[in-house]
């Protein structure tokens, strides 16, 4: 479940994905562990 993540404007999704990738120490958001991606989809830890 993505809790509306994909309904966000593209620039907001991109920013959240970039922040999550930086926190996770990877270049590509989709290289994150499923749990880390889920946190981004659920908009947890978004600043």
C-alpha distance (Angstrom), angle and dihedral (degrees) to the residues before:
residue distance angle dihedral
X1 . . .
X2 3.78 . .
X3 3.82 100.3 .
X4 3.78 92.6 -135.3
X5 3.80 95.4 -48.4
X6 3.81 92.9 133.4
X7 3.82 89.9 47.4
X8 3.82 90.7 63.2
X9 3.80 118.7 99.8
X10 3.79 111.7 -86.3
X11 3.80 94.1 -111.1
X12 3.81 91.8 54.3
X13 3.81 91.6 48.6
X14 3.79 90.6 48.4
X15 3.80 92.1 50.5
X16 3.80 92.4 49.0
X17 3.80 91.5 47.4
X18 3.80 91.9 48.1
X19 3.81 92.1 49.6
X20 3.80 91.6 48.7
X21 3.81 91.7 49.4
X22 3.81 91.2 49.7
X23 3.82 91.4 49.3
X24 3.79 89.6 48.3
X25 3.79 93.6 48.5
X26 3.80 95.6 -121.2
X27 3.79 132.4 117.3
X28 3.80 96.3 -139.9
X29 3.81 121.3 53.5
X30 3.79 90.6 -143.7
X31 3.82 90.4 59.4
X32 3.81 88.5 68.4
X33 3.78 120.6 104.1
X34 3.81 112.9 -94.9
X35 3.81 90.0 -108.7
X36 3.80 92.1 55.8
X37 3.79 91.7 47.4
X38 3.80 89.4 49.4
X39 3.81 90.3 54.7
X40 3.80 89.3 54.8
X41 3.80 92.2 46.2
X42 3.80 89.2 50.4
X43 3.82 88.3 47.3
X44 3.79 92.4 -123.7
X45 3.79 118.6 159.0
X46 3.81 91.4 12.8
X47 3.77 112.2 153.6
